[in-house]
Amino acid sequence: MPEELFLSTDLIEPKFRSDYWRAIMGPLFDAQAQGDDVRGLVGSVRSRLGATLMVARTQFNSQHYCRDRQVIRKSRLDDFYLIQSRRIGTADADFEGRAVSIKPGDVVAFDLSRAWSSRSSTGSTLAVMLPRAAIDQAAGGRSLHGTRLEAGSPVARLMSDFLVSLSDLPASTNGADALAVEETATMVLASTLARRAARELPAETAITQTWRRRVLAFVDANLFDPLLGPDLLLRRFQISRAHLYRMFADEGGVAAMVRKRRLEAAYRELVSPGSTRSITTIATDLAFSSSSQFLRAFRARFDMTPSEARHGGVAPAAGVGWQSGVQAHFSRMREWAAVASLS
């Protein structure tokens, strides 16, 4: 894995530290001070970007975090999970109405496509950001948002130790060795969290998980079919409407799930260097009724217009995607601190 980046509010004049920390954490959440700490927001982060995942150690004072729809749209990290091991301190989190108390030794999954907030004491965490595909496969497409491995349990200790070992890999670990380690880490984290979620989330049978995977695969293969929607899926899979809607209730329903995947397909084409089709053609082929409808939906999803995506969007790197954007953001924040310290 490459050399790590280190950022700290200690490198900034005290009057700028809160804004600096808020800017550092901006892609992940909005941070606000809480309590009576006169320093405002303070913290540090060490991060490494590997072939398929990013690992970060973070220290901070008492803070309030919020990842709302606005942050989600701007960050474009929907295709990733943040798996966090709490090292020091506690937090009271709200996962879209579900309260979760986090204590030292707990391991918690954050689905970055969904909202959450927390009030955290002074403490530290060790976290890994990894692509959601492996987790979705292990969990049958269900979101593991808020899944917690309890401190003291054998599996939580195993996962915590595993994350520590992952973060301590020497920088010389590159190429095939690094990729093999990261693929193993992803598989272990995904399968462990999925098994835990099977006990915590509302009951879902193995048959339902299989149906979900089949439906998602069919949707992804037929995004350009203008008839793709609930009625086509009902005919194709011969399941009840109620069952189909229950499978995708956590995504806002079947139509919302299909539209999200169509918009993501549009974004991928627009940022692709080889793309030559017009925005109107892309919108029409993906079954949007008009360019204006496509524009509104695209802007709501990505916080930019299709034209802005084509001329300035970030194309995901193979295997890494927008994690590389987060690491690049951290790099810019480090450079900014270096310049500020000289002024």
PyMOL commands that set and color helices and strands:
alter all, ss='L'
color gray80, all
select helices_A, chain A and resi 9-11+14-25+69-75+132-138+154-167+175-200+206-221+230-237+241-247+249-251+254-271+279-285+291-302+306-312+323-342
alter helices_A, ss='H'
color red, helices_A
select strands_A, chain A and resi 5-8+30-33+43-49+54-60+63-67+80-88+91-95+98-102+107-111+116-120+123-131+148-149
alter strands_A, ss='S'
color yellow, strands_A
deselect
rebuild
show_as cartoon
